[in-house]
Amino acid sequence: MERFSHTPHDAIFRQMLTQKEVARDFLQLYLPAQFLRICDLDTLPLVVPILFYHGSVSPWPHTLNWHHLFDNPELASALYSGDFPLVDLTVRPDNQIVRHQRMAMLELLQKHIRQRDLAELQSMLITLLAQGYLTETQINTLISYMLQAGTTEKPGPLIRELAKQSPRHKELLMTIAEWLEEKDRKKGRKEGLLEDSQEISRSIALKMLASGLDAMMIMEITGLSQEELSSLAP
């Protein structure tokens, strides 16, 4: 679909990691222990090293090695001068990934998104949804990623089965499944049915709006434009 991101794998990571609770889980899993011990994960500050000087002594009289400006220069040097910590999902076992709380579903999908039919992950996805770590917004984001970047012969039945086994997210997932299955039924039929198909898209979009689905995701799934979607909103 035209509105999908050209870099969905990067986009899904950014979308998920901008949420504090997900970022906290990620850092607890992967930040080296010596740095984790001194971090306050409730604030999650972003440190950007820019030195802005307007002191009485001119020019700037001190070191320009920014590591030396930290209270602990050795720790700063270890953090910013060494090799990056590596999180290699390609070699991480699935049974370890599924224990990663809010990061688990993202990691599982990103590990297998290129190589496997996502229907093969159904039982693990059901387990992760049932754990209740993810919010509706996070579920929306991950399902959108599955539909955009993943591969499965019958996405509608997959989403429907996830809905059956996930009471907390059933209404949202069933709405998406309904659309996918209707779209599949229309595939290959004559252009004369275009108007009928657009009407179905509008009907499904209304249900998605009522379910609280993100507007961008609705546009991606149904193919409706922003103007068309806005005209449906109450």
MARBA-3410 file (N, C-alpha, C, O; in Angstrom, 1 decimal):
234
0.8,-1.2,0.0,0.0,0.0,0.0,0.9,1.2,0.0,1.9,1.2,0.6 ~ 0.5,2.3,-0.7,1.3,3.4,-0.9,1.7,4.1,0.3,2.8,4.7,0.4 ~ 0.9,4.1,1.3,1.1,5.0,2.5,2.0,4.3,3.5,2.4,4.9,4.5 ~ 2.4,3.0,3.3,3.3,2.4,4.2,4.7,3.0,4.2,5.1,3.5,3.2 ~ 5.4,2.9,5.3,6.7,3.4,5.4,7.6,2.6,4.5,7.4,1.4,4.4
8.6,3.3,3.9,9.6,2.6,3.1,10.7,1.9,4.0,11.4,1.0,3.6 ~ 10.7,2.2,5.3,11.6,1.6,6.3,10.8,1.1,7.5,11.0,1.6,8.6 ~ 9.9,0.1,7.3,9.0,-0.3,8.4,9.7,-0.9,9.6,9.3,-0.7,10.7 ~ 10.9,-1.5,9.4,11.6,-2.2,10.5,12.1,-1.1,11.4,12.1,-1.3,12.6 ~ 12.7,0.0,10.9,13.2,1.1,11.7,12.0,1.8,12.3,12.1,2.2,13.5
11.0,2.0,11.5,9.8,2.8,12.0,9.2,2.1,13.2,8.8,2.8,14.2 ~ 9.0,0.8,13.2,8.3,0.1,14.3,9.2,0.2,15.5,8.6,0.3,16.6 ~ 10.5,0.1,15.4,11.4,0.2,16.5,11.3,1.6,17.2,11.2,1.7,18.4 ~ 11.3,2.6,16.3,11.2,4.0,16.9,9.9,4.2,17.6,9.8,4.8,18.7 ~ 8.8,3.7,16.9,7.5,3.9,17.5,7.3,3.3,18.9,6.8,3.8,19.8
7.8,2.1,19.0,7.7,1.3,20.3,8.6,1.9,21.3,8.3,2.0,22.5 ~ 9.9,2.3,20.9,10.9,2.7,21.9,10.6,4.1,22.4,11.3,4.6,23.3 ~ 9.7,4.9,21.7,9.4,6.2,22.3,8.5,6.1,23.5,8.2,7.2,24.1 ~ 8.0,5.0,23.7,7.1,4.8,24.9,7.9,4.3,26.1,8.6,3.3,26.0 ~ 7.8,5.1,27.2,8.7,5.0,28.3,8.8,3.5,28.8,9.9,3.0,29.1
7.6,2.9,29.0,7.7,1.6,29.6,8.3,0.5,28.7,9.0,-0.4,29.2 ~ 8.2,0.7,27.4,8.9,-0.2,26.5,10.4,0.1,26.5,11.2,-0.9,26.5 ~ 10.8,1.3,26.5,12.2,1.7,26.5,12.8,1.2,27.8,14.0,0.8,27.8 ~ 12.1,1.3,28.9,12.6,0.8,30.2,12.9,-0.7,30.1,14.0,-1.2,30.6 ~ 12.0,-1.5,29.6,12.2,-2.9,29.4,13.4,-3.2,28.6,14.2,-4.1,28.9
13.6,-2.4,27.5,14.7,-2.6,26.6,16.0,-2.4,27.3,17.0,-3.2,27.2 ~ 16.1,-1.3,28.0,17.3,-0.9,28.7,17.7,-1.9,29.8,18.8,-2.3,30.0 ~ 16.6,-2.4,30.5,16.9,-3.4,31.6,17.4,-4.7,31.0,18.2,-5.4,31.6 ~ 17.0,-5.0,29.8,17.5,-6.2,29.1,18.9,-6.1,28.6,19.7,-7.0,28.7 ~ 19.2,-4.9,28.0,20.4,-4.8,27.2,21.5,-3.8,27.6,22.6,-3.8,27.1
21.2,-2.9,28.5,22.2,-1.9,28.9,23.2,-2.6,29.8,22.9,-3.3,30.7 ~ 24.5,-2.5,29.5,25.6,-3.1,30.3,25.4,-2.8,31.8,25.0,-1.7,32.1 ~ 25.7,-3.8,32.6,25.4,-3.7,34.0,26.0,-2.5,34.7,25.3,-1.9,35.6 ~ 27.2,-2.2,34.3,27.9,-1.0,35.0,27.2,0.3,34.8,27.3,1.2,35.6 ~ 26.5,0.4,33.6,25.8,1.6,33.3,24.3,1.5,33.9,23.8,2.5,34.3
23.8,0.3,33.9,22.4,0.2,34.4,22.3,0.5,35.9,21.3,1.1,36.3 ~ 23.4,0.2,36.6,23.4,0.5,38.0,23.3,2.0,38.4,22.8,2.3,39.4 ~ 23.8,2.8,37.5,23.8,4.3,37.8,22.7,5.0,37.0,22.6,6.3,37.1 ~ 21.8,4.3,36.3,20.8,5.0,35.5,19.4,5.0,36.3,19.1,4.1,37.0 ~ 18.7,6.1,36.1,17.3,6.2,36.6,16.4,5.9,35.5,16.2,6.8,34.6
15.9,4.7,35.4,15.1,4.3,34.2,13.7,4.9,34.3,12.9,4.7,33.4 ~ 13.3,5.6,35.4,12.0,6.3,35.4,12.1,7.6,34.6,11.0,8.2,34.3 ~ 13.2,8.2,34.4,13.3,9.5,33.7,13.8,9.3,32.3,13.5,10.1,31.4 ~ 14.7,8.3,32.0,15.2,8.0,30.7,15.7,9.2,29.9,15.2,9.5,28.9 ~ 16.7,9.9,30.5,17.1,11.1,29.8,17.9,10.8,28.6,18.5,9.8,28.5
17.8,11.7,27.6,18.6,11.6,26.4,19.8,12.6,26.5,19.5,13.8,26.7 ~ 21.0,12.2,26.6,22.2,13.1,26.8,22.8,13.4,25.4,23.2,12.5,24.7 ~ 22.7,14.7,25.1,23.3,15.2,23.8,24.5,16.1,24.2,24.2,17.2,24.8 ~ 25.7,15.7,23.9,26.9,16.5,24.3,27.1,17.8,23.5,27.8,17.7,22.5 ~ 26.6,18.9,23.9,26.8,20.2,23.3,27.3,21.2,24.4,26.6,21.4,25.4
28.4,21.7,24.2,29.0,22.7,25.2,28.7,24.1,24.7,29.3,24.6,23.7 ~ 27.9,24.8,25.5,27.5,26.2,25.1,28.1,27.1,26.2,27.7,27.1,27.3 ~ 29.1,27.9,25.8,29.9,28.7,26.7,29.8,30.2,26.6,29.8,30.7,25.5 ~ 29.6,30.9,27.7,29.6,32.4,27.7,30.2,32.9,29.0,29.7,33.9,29.5 ~ 31.3,32.2,29.5,31.9,32.6,30.7,32.7,33.9,30.7,32.9,34.5,29.6
33.3,34.3,31.8,34.0,35.5,31.9,35.4,35.4,31.3,36.0,36.3,30.9 ~ 36.0,34.1,31.3,37.3,33.9,30.7,37.1,33.5,29.2,36.3,32.6,28.9 ~ 37.8,34.1,28.4,37.7,33.9,26.9,39.1,33.6,26.3,40.0,34.4,26.7 ~ 39.3,32.7,25.5,38.3,31.7,25.1,38.1,30.6,26.1,38.7,30.7,27.2 ~ 37.3,29.6,25.8,37.0,28.5,26.7,38.3,27.9,27.2,39.2,27.5,26.4
38.5,27.9,28.5,39.9,27.6,29.1,40.1,26.1,29.4,41.2,25.8,29.9 ~ 39.1,25.3,29.3,39.3,23.9,29.8,39.4,22.9,28.6,39.5,23.3,27.5 ~ 39.3,21.7,29.0,39.5,20.6,28.0,38.3,20.5,27.0,37.2,20.9,27.3 ~ 38.7,20.1,25.8,37.7,19.9,24.8,37.3,18.4,24.6,36.6,18.0,23.8 ~ 38.0,17.6,25.5,37.6,16.2,25.5,36.4,16.0,26.4,36.5,16.1,27.6
35.3,15.8,25.8,34.0,15.9,26.6,33.9,14.7,27.6,33.1,14.9,28.6 ~ 34.7,13.7,27.5,34.7,12.6,28.5,35.2,13.2,29.9,34.7,12.8,30.9 ~ 36.1,14.2,29.8,36.7,14.7,31.0,35.7,15.7,31.7,36.0,16.1,32.8 ~ 34.6,16.0,31.1,33.6,16.9,31.7,32.6,16.1,32.6,31.8,16.8,33.3 ~ 32.7,14.8,32.5,31.8,14.0,33.4,32.4,13.9,34.7,33.6,14.0,34.9
31.5,13.6,35.7,32.0,13.4,37.1,32.9,12.1,37.1,33.8,12.0,37.9 ~ 32.6,11.2,36.2,33.4,9.9,36.2,33.9,9.8,34.8,33.3,9.1,34.0 ~ 35.1,10.4,34.4,35.6,10.3,33.1,35.9,8.9,32.6,35.7,8.6,31.4 ~ 36.3,8.0,33.5,36.6,6.7,33.0,35.3,6.0,32.6,35.3,5.2,31.6 ~ 34.3,6.2,33.3,33.0,5.5,33.0,32.4,6.1,31.6,31.9,5.4,30.8
32.6,7.4,31.5,32.1,8.1,30.3,32.9,7.6,29.1,32.4,7.3,28.0 ~ 34.2,7.4,29.2,35.0,6.9,28.2,34.7,5.5,27.8,34.7,5.1,26.6 ~ 34.4,4.6,28.8,34.0,3.3,28.5,32.7,3.2,27.8,32.5,2.3,26.9 ~ 31.8,4.1,28.1,30.5,4.1,27.5,30.5,4.6,26.1,29.9,4.0,25.2 ~ 31.2,5.7,25.8,31.1,6.3,24.5,32.3,6.1,23.6,32.3,6.5,22.4
33.3,5.4,24.1,34.5,5.1,23.2,34.6,3.6,22.8,35.4,3.3,21.9 ~ 34.0,2.7,23.5,34.1,1.3,23.3,33.1,0.8,22.2,32.4,1.6,21.6 ~ 33.1,-0.5,22.0,32.2,-1.0,21.0,30.8,-0.9,21.5,30.5,-0.9,22.7 ~ 29.8,-0.8,20.6,28.4,-0.7,20.9,28.0,-2.1,21.5,28.4,-3.1,21.0 ~ 27.1,-2.0,22.5,26.5,-3.3,23.0,25.6,-3.8,21.8,24.9,-3.1,21.2
25.7,-5.1,21.5,25.0,-5.7,20.4,23.8,-6.5,20.9,24.0,-7.4,21.7 ~ 22.7,-6.3,20.3,21.5,-7.1,20.5,21.2,-7.8,19.2,20.6,-7.2,18.3 ~ 21.6,-9.0,19.0,21.5,-9.7,17.8,20.3,-10.7,17.9,20.5,-11.8,18.4 ~ 19.2,-10.3,17.4,18.0,-11.1,17.5,18.1,-12.4,16.6,17.4,-13.4,16.9 ~ 18.9,-12.4,15.6,19.0,-13.5,14.7,19.5,-14.8,15.4,19.3,-15.9,15.0
20.2,-14.6,16.5,20.8,-15.8,17.3,20.2,-15.9,18.6,20.5,-16.9,19.4 ~ 19.2,-15.1,19.0,18.6,-15.2,20.3,17.4,-16.2,20.2,16.6,-16.0,19.4 ~ 17.4,-17.2,21.1,16.3,-18.2,21.1,14.9,-17.6,21.3,14.8,-16.7,22.1 ~ 13.9,-18.1,20.7,12.5,-17.6,20.8,12.1,-17.8,22.3,11.4,-16.9,22.8 ~ 12.5,-18.9,22.9,12.0,-19.1,24.3,12.6,-18.2,25.3,12.1,-18.0,26.4
13.7,-17.5,24.9,14.2,-16.4,25.7,13.5,-15.1,25.4,13.2,-14.3,26.3 ~ 13.3,-14.9,24.1,12.6,-13.6,23.7,11.2,-13.5,24.3,10.9,-12.4,24.7 ~ 10.5,-14.5,24.4,9.1,-14.4,24.9,9.0,-14.1,26.4,8.0,-13.8,26.9 ~ 10.2,-14.0,27.1,10.2,-13.6,28.5,10.6,-12.1,28.6,10.7,-11.6,29.7 ~ 10.6,-11.4,27.5,11.1,-10.0,27.5,10.0,-9.0,27.7,10.1,-7.8,27.3
8.9,-9.4,28.3,7.8,-8.4,28.7,7.3,-7.6,27.5,6.9,-8.1,26.4 ~ 7.4,-6.2,27.6,6.9,-5.4,26.6,7.7,-5.4,25.3,7.2,-5.0,24.2 ~ 8.9,-5.9,25.4,9.8,-6.0,24.2,9.6,-7.3,23.4,10.0,-7.4,22.3 ~ 8.9,-8.2,24.0,8.9,-9.6,23.5,8.2,-9.7,22.1,8.8,-10.3,21.2 ~ 7.1,-9.1,21.9,6.4,-9.3,20.7,7.1,-8.5,19.6,7.2,-9.0,18.4
7.6,-7.3,19.9,8.4,-6.6,18.9,9.6,-7.4,18.4,9.9,-7.5,17.3 ~ 10.4,-8.0,19.4,11.6,-8.7,19.1,11.2,-10.0,18.3,11.9,-10.3,17.3 ~ 10.2,-10.7,18.7,9.8,-11.9,18.0,9.4,-11.6,16.5,9.8,-12.3,15.6 ~ 8.6,-10.6,16.3,8.2,-10.2,14.9,9.4,-9.7,14.1,9.6,-10.1,13.0 ~ 10.3,-8.9,14.7,11.5,-8.5,13.9,12.4,-9.6,13.6,13.1,-9.5,12.6
12.5,-10.6,14.5,13.4,-11.7,14.3,13.0,-12.5,13.0,13.8,-12.9,12.2 ~ 11.6,-12.7,12.9,11.1,-13.6,11.9,10.4,-13.0,10.7,10.0,-13.7,9.8 ~ 10.3,-11.6,10.7,9.5,-10.9,9.7,9.9,-11.2,8.3,9.0,-11.2,7.4 ~ 11.2,-11.5,8.0,11.6,-11.7,6.7,11.6,-13.2,6.3,11.6,-13.5,5.1 ~ 11.8,-14.1,7.2,12.0,-15.5,6.9,10.8,-16.4,7.0,10.8,-17.5,6.4
9.8,-16.1,7.8,8.8,-17.1,8.1,7.4,-16.5,7.9,7.1,-15.3,7.9 ~ 6.5,-17.5,7.5,5.1,-17.1,7.5,4.7,-16.8,8.9,4.9,-17.7,9.8 ~ 4.1,-15.7,9.2,3.8,-15.3,10.6,2.8,-16.2,11.2,2.7,-16.2,12.4 ~ 2.0,-16.9,10.4,1.1,-17.9,11.0,1.8,-18.9,11.8,1.2,-19.5,12.8 ~ 3.0,-19.2,11.6,3.8,-20.1,12.3,4.1,-19.6,13.8,4.4,-20.4,14.7
4.0,-18.3,14.0,4.2,-17.7,15.3,2.9,-17.6,16.1,2.9,-17.0,17.2 ~ 1.8,-18.1,15.6,0.5,-17.8,16.2,0.5,-18.2,17.6,0.0,-17.3,18.4 ~ 0.9,-19.3,18.0,0.8,-19.7,19.4,1.6,-18.8,20.3,1.2,-18.5,21.4 ~ 2.8,-18.4,19.9,3.6,-17.5,20.7,3.0,-16.1,20.8,3.0,-15.5,21.8 ~ 2.4,-15.6,19.7,1.8,-14.3,19.7,0.6,-14.3,20.6,0.4,-13.3,21.3
-0.2,-15.4,20.6,-1.3,-15.5,21.5,-0.9,-15.5,23.0,-1.5,-14.8,23.8 ~ 0.2,-16.2,23.3,0.8,-16.2,24.6,1.2,-14.8,25.0,0.9,-14.4,26.2 ~ 1.9,-14.1,24.1,2.3,-12.7,24.5,1.2,-11.7,24.7,1.2,-10.9,25.5 ~ 0.1,-11.8,23.8,-1.0,-11.0,24.0,-1.7,-11.2,25.3,-2.2,-10.3,26.0 ~ -1.8,-12.5,25.7,-2.4,-12.9,26.9,-1.7,-12.4,28.2,-2.3,-12.3,29.2
-0.4,-12.1,28.1,0.3,-11.7,29.2,-0.1,-10.3,29.7,0.1,-9.9,30.9 ~ -0.7,-9.5,28.8,-1.2,-8.2,29.2,-0.2,-7.1,29.4,-0.6,-6.1,30.0 ~ 1.0,-7.2,28.9,1.9,-6.2,29.0,1.7,-5.0,28.1,2.0,-3.8,28.4 ~ 1.1,-5.2,27.0,1.0,-4.2,25.9,-0.3,-3.4,26.0,-1.4,-4.0,26.3 ~ -0.3,-2.2,25.7,-1.4,-1.3,25.6,-2.1,-1.4,24.3,-1.6,-2.0,23.3
-3.3,-0.9,24.1,-4.0,-0.9,22.8,-3.2,-0.2,21.8,-3.1,-0.7,20.6 ~ -2.6,0.9,22.1,-1.7,1.6,21.2,-0.6,0.8,20.7,-0.3,0.8,19.5 ~ 0.1,0.1,21.6,1.2,-0.8,21.2,0.7,-1.9,20.4,1.4,-2.3,19.4 ~ -0.4,-2.5,20.7,-1.0,-3.6,19.9,-1.3,-3.1,18.5,-0.9,-3.7,17.5 ~ -1.9,-1.9,18.4,-2.2,-1.3,17.1,-0.9,-1.2,16.2,-0.9,-1.6,15.1
0.2,-0.7,16.9,1.4,-0.5,16.2,2.0,-1.8,15.7,2.5,-1.9,14.5 ~ 2.0,-2.8,16.5,2.6,-4.1,16.1,1.8,-4.8,15.1,2.4,-5.4,14.2 ~ 0.4,-4.8,15.2,-0.4,-5.4,14.1,-0.2,-4.7,12.8,-0.1,-5.3,11.8 ~ -0.1,-3.4,12.8,0.2,-2.6,11.6,1.5,-3.0,11.0,1.6,-3.2,9.8 ~ 2.5,-3.3,11.8,3.8,-3.7,11.3,3.7,-5.1,10.7,4.2,-5.4,9.6
2.9,-6.0,11.3,2.7,-7.4,10.8,2.1,-7.3,9.4,2.6,-8.0,8.5 ~ 1.1,-6.5,9.3,0.4,-6.4,8.0,1.2,-5.7,6.9,1.1,-6.1,5.7 ~ 2.1,-4.8,7.3,2.8,-4.1,6.4,4.1,-4.8,5.9,4.3,-4.9,4.7 ~ 4.8,-5.4,6.8,6.1,-5.9,6.5,6.2,-7.5,6.5,7.1,-8.1,6.0 ~ 5.1,-8.1,7.1,5.2,-9.5,7.3,4.6,-10.3,6.1,4.1,-9.7,5.2
4.8,-11.6,6.2,4.3,-12.5,5.1,3.4,-13.6,5.7,3.9,-14.3,6.6 ~ 2.2,-13.7,5.2,1.4,-14.9,5.5,0.3,-15.0,4.4,-0.2,-14.0,3.9 ~ 0.0,-16.3,4.1,-0.9,-16.5,3.0,-2.3,-16.0,3.3,-3.0,-15.4,2.4 ~ -2.7,-16.1,4.6,-4.1,-15.7,4.9,-4.0,-14.8,6.2,-4.3,-15.4,7.3 ~ -3.7,-13.5,6.1,-3.6,-12.7,7.3,-4.9,-12.6,8.1,-4.9,-12.5,9.3
-6.1,-12.6,7.3,-7.4,-12.5,8.0,-7.6,-13.6,9.1,-7.8,-13.2,10.2 ~ -7.5,-14.8,8.7,-7.7,-15.9,9.7,-6.7,-15.9,10.8,-7.0,-16.2,11.9 ~ -5.4,-15.4,10.5,-4.4,-15.3,11.6,-4.9,-14.3,12.6,-4.8,-14.6,13.8 ~ -5.3,-13.1,12.2,-5.7,-12.1,13.1,-7.0,-12.5,13.8,-7.1,-12.2,15.0 ~ -7.9,-13.2,13.1,-9.1,-13.7,13.8,-8.8,-14.7,14.9,-9.4,-14.6,16.0
-7.8,-15.5,14.6,-7.5,-16.5,15.7,-6.8,-15.8,16.9,-7.0,-16.2,18.0 ~ -6.0,-14.8,16.6,-5.4,-14.0,17.7,-6.5,-13.4,18.5,-6.4,-13.3,19.7 ~ -7.5,-12.9,17.8,-8.7,-12.3,18.5,-9.4,-13.2,19.4,-9.8,-12.9,20.5 ~ -9.7,-14.4,18.9,-10.4,-15.4,19.7,-9.7,-15.8,21.0,-10.3,-16.0,22.0 ~ -8.4,-15.8,20.9,-7.6,-16.2,22.1,-7.1,-15.0,22.9,-6.4,-15.2,23.9
-7.5,-13.8,22.6,-7.1,-12.6,23.3,-8.3,-11.8,23.7,-8.5,-10.8,23.0 ~ -9.1,-12.1,24.7,-10.3,-11.4,25.0,-10.1,-9.9,25.2,-11.0,-9.1,24.8 ~ -9.0,-9.5,25.7,-8.7,-8.1,26.0,-8.7,-7.3,24.7,-9.0,-6.1,24.8 ~ -8.2,-7.9,23.6,-8.0,-7.2,22.4,-9.0,-7.7,21.3,-8.8,-7.4,20.1 ~ -10.0,-8.5,21.7,-10.8,-9.2,20.7,-11.5,-8.2,19.8,-11.5,-8.5,18.6
-12.2,-7.2,20.2,-12.9,-6.3,19.4,-12.0,-5.7,18.3,-12.4,-5.6,17.1 ~ -10.9,-5.1,18.7,-10.0,-4.5,17.8,-9.5,-5.5,16.8,-9.5,-5.2,15.6 ~ -9.0,-6.6,17.2,-8.5,-7.6,16.2,-9.5,-8.2,15.3,-9.2,-8.4,14.1 ~ -10.7,-8.4,15.8,-11.8,-8.9,15.0,-12.2,-7.9,13.9,-12.5,-8.3,12.7 ~ -12.1,-6.7,14.2,-12.4,-5.6,13.2,-11.4,-5.7,12.1,-11.7,-5.6,10.9
-10.1,-5.8,12.4,-9.1,-5.9,11.4,-9.2,-7.1,10.6,-9.1,-7.1,9.4 ~ -9.5,-8.3,11.3,-9.6,-9.5,10.6,-10.8,-9.5,9.6,-10.7,-10.0,8.5 ~ -11.9,-8.9,10.0,-13.1,-8.8,9.1,-12.7,-8.0,7.8,-13.1,-8.5,6.7 ~ -12.0,-6.9,8.0,-11.6,-6.2,6.8,-10.6,-7.0,5.9,-10.8,-7.1,4.7 ~ -9.7,-7.7,6.4,-8.7,-8.5,5.7,-9.4,-9.6,4.9,-9.1,-9.9,3.7
-10.4,-10.2,5.6,-11.1,-11.3,4.9,-12.0,-10.8,3.8,-12.1,-11.5,2.7 ~ -12.6,-9.7,4.0,-13.5,-9.1,3.0,-12.6,-8.7,1.8,-13.0,-8.9,0.6 ~ -11.4,-8.1,2.1,-10.5,-7.7,1.0,-10.1,-8.9,0.2,-10.0,-8.8,-1.0 ~ -9.8,-10.0,0.9,-9.4,-11.2,0.2,-10.5,-11.8,-0.7,-10.2,-12.3,-1.8 ~ -11.7,-11.7,-0.3,-12.8,-12.2,-1.1,-13.0,-11.3,-2.3,-13.4,-11.9,-3.4
-12.7,-10.0,-2.2,-12.9,-9.2,-3.4,-11.7,-9.3,-4.4,-11.9,-8.8,-5.5 ~ -10.6,-9.8,-4.0,-9.4,-9.9,-4.8,-9.7,-10.7,-6.1,-10.3,-11.8,-6.1 ~ -9.4,-10.1,-7.2,-9.6,-10.8,-8.5,-10.9,-10.6,-9.1,-11.1,-11.0,-10.3 ~ -11.8,-9.9,-8.4,-13.1,-9.6,-9.0,-13.0,-8.4,-9.9,-12.1,-7.7,-9.9 ~ -14.1,-8.2,-10.7,-14.0,-7.2,-11.8,-14.0,-5.8,-11.2,-14.4,-5.5,-10.1
-13.5,-4.8,-12.1,-13.5,-3.4,-11.6,-14.8,-2.9,-11.4,-14.9,-1.9,-10.7 ~ -15.9,-3.4,-11.9,-17.2,-2.9,-11.7,-17.6,-3.0,-10.3,-18.6,-2.3,-9.9 ~ -16.9,-3.7,-9.5,-17.2,-3.9,-8.1,-16.4,-2.9,-7.2,-16.4,-2.9,-6.0 ~ -15.7,-1.9,-7.9,-14.8,-1.0,-7.1,-15.7,-0.2,-6.2,-15.3,0.1,-5.0 ~ -16.8,0.3,-6.6,-17.6,1.2,-5.8,-18.1,0.4,-4.5,-18.1,0.9,-3.4
-18.5,-0.9,-4.8,-18.9,-1.7,-3.6,-17.8,-1.9,-2.7,-18.0,-1.9,-1.4 ~ -16.6,-2.1,-3.2,-15.4,-2.3,-2.3,-15.1,-1.1,-1.5,-14.7,-1.2,-0.3 ~ -15.2,0.1,-2.1,-15.0,1.3,-1.4,-16.0,1.5,-0.3,-15.7,2.0,0.8 ~ -17.2,1.1,-0.5,-18.2,1.2,0.5,-17.9,0.3,1.7,-18.1,0.7,2.9 ~ -17.4,-0.9,1.4,-17.0,-1.8,2.4,-15.8,-1.2,3.2,-15.8,-1.3,4.5
-14.9,-0.6,2.5,-13.8,0.0,3.2,-14.2,1.1,4.2,-13.7,1.2,5.3 ~ -15.2,1.9,3.8,-15.7,2.9,4.7,-16.4,2.3,5.9,-16.3,2.8,7.0 ~ -17.2,1.3,5.6,-17.9,0.6,6.7,-16.9,0.0,7.7,-17.1,0.2,9.0 ~ -15.9,-0.6,7.2,-14.9,-1.2,8.1,-14.1,-0.1,8.9,-13.8,-0.2,10.1 ~ -13.8,1.0,8.2,-13.1,2.1,8.8,-13.9,2.7,9.9,-13.3,3.0,11.0
-15.2,2.8,9.8,-16.1,3.3,10.9,-16.0,2.4,12.1,-15.9,2.9,13.2 ~ -15.9,1.1,11.9,-15.8,0.1,13.0,-14.5,0.3,13.7,-14.3,0.2,14.9 ~ -13.4,0.5,12.8,-12.1,0.7,13.4,-12.0,1.9,14.2,-11.4,1.9,15.3 ~ -12.6,3.0,13.7,-12.6,4.3,14.5,-13.3,4.1,15.8,-12.8,4.5,16.9 ~ -14.4,3.4,15.8,-15.2,3.1,17.0,-14.4,2.2,18.0,-14.6,2.3,19.2
-13.5,1.4,17.5,-12.7,0.5,18.3,-11.5,1.3,18.9,-10.7,0.7,19.7 ~ -11.3,2.5,18.5,-10.1,3.3,19.0,-8.9,3.1,18.2,-7.8,3.4,18.7 ~ -9.0,2.5,17.0,-7.8,2.2,16.2,-7.1,3.5,15.7,-7.9,4.5,15.4 ~ -5.8,3.6,15.7,-5.1,4.8,15.2,-5.5,5.1,13.8,-5.5,4.2,12.9 ~ -5.7,6.4,13.5,-6.1,6.8,12.2,-5.1,6.4,11.1,-5.5,6.0,10.0
-3.8,6.6,11.4,-2.8,6.2,10.4,-2.9,4.8,10.0,-2.8,4.4,8.9 ~ -3.1,3.9,11.1,-3.2,2.5,10.8,-4.4,2.2,10.0,-4.4,1.3,9.1 ~ -5.6,2.9,10.3,-6.8,2.6,9.5,-6.6,3.0,8.0,-7.0,2.2,7.2 ~ -5.9,4.1,7.8,-5.6,4.5,6.4,-4.7,3.4,5.7,-4.9,3.1,4.5 ~ -3.8,2.9,6.4,-2.9,1.9,5.9,-3.6,0.6,5.5,-3.4,0.0,4.5
-4.5,0.2,6.4,-5.2,-1.1,6.2,-6.3,-1.0,5.1,-6.4,-1.8,4.3 ~ -7.1,0.1,5.1,-8.2,0.2,4.2,-7.9,0.9,2.9,-8.6,0.7,2.0 ~ -6.8,1.7,2.9,-6.5,2.4,1.7,-7.2,3.7,1.5,-7.1,4.4,0.5 ~ -8.0,4.1,2.5,-8.7,5.4,2.5,-7.7,6.5,2.7,-6.7,6.4,3.4 ~ -8.0,7.7,2.1,-7.2,8.9,2.3,-7.6,9.5,3.6,-8.6,9.2,4.2
-6.7,10.5,4.0,-7.0,11.2,5.3,-8.3,12.0,5.1,-9.1,12.1,6.1 ~ -8.6,12.6,4.0,-9.8,13.3,3.8,-11.0,12.4,3.8,-12.0,12.7,4.4 ~ -10.9,11.2,3.2,-12.0,10.2,3.3,-12.3,9.8,4.7,-13.4,9.6,5.1 ~ -11.2,9.5,5.4,-11.4,9.1,6.8,-12.0,10.2,7.7,-12.8,9.9,8.5 ~ -11.5,11.4,7.5,-12.0,12.6,8.3,-13.5,12.8,8.0,-14.2,13.2,8.9
-14.0,12.5,6.8,-15.4,12.7,6.5,-16.3,11.6,7.2,-17.5,11.8,7.4 ~ -15.7,10.5,7.7,-16.4,9.5,8.4,-16.5,9.8,9.9,-17.4,9.3,10.5 ~ -15.5,10.5,10.4,-15.4,10.8,11.8,-16.7,11.6,12.3,-17.1,12.5,11.6 ~ -17.2,11.2,13.5,-18.4,11.9,14.0,-18.1,13.3,14.4,-19.0,14.1,14.8
END
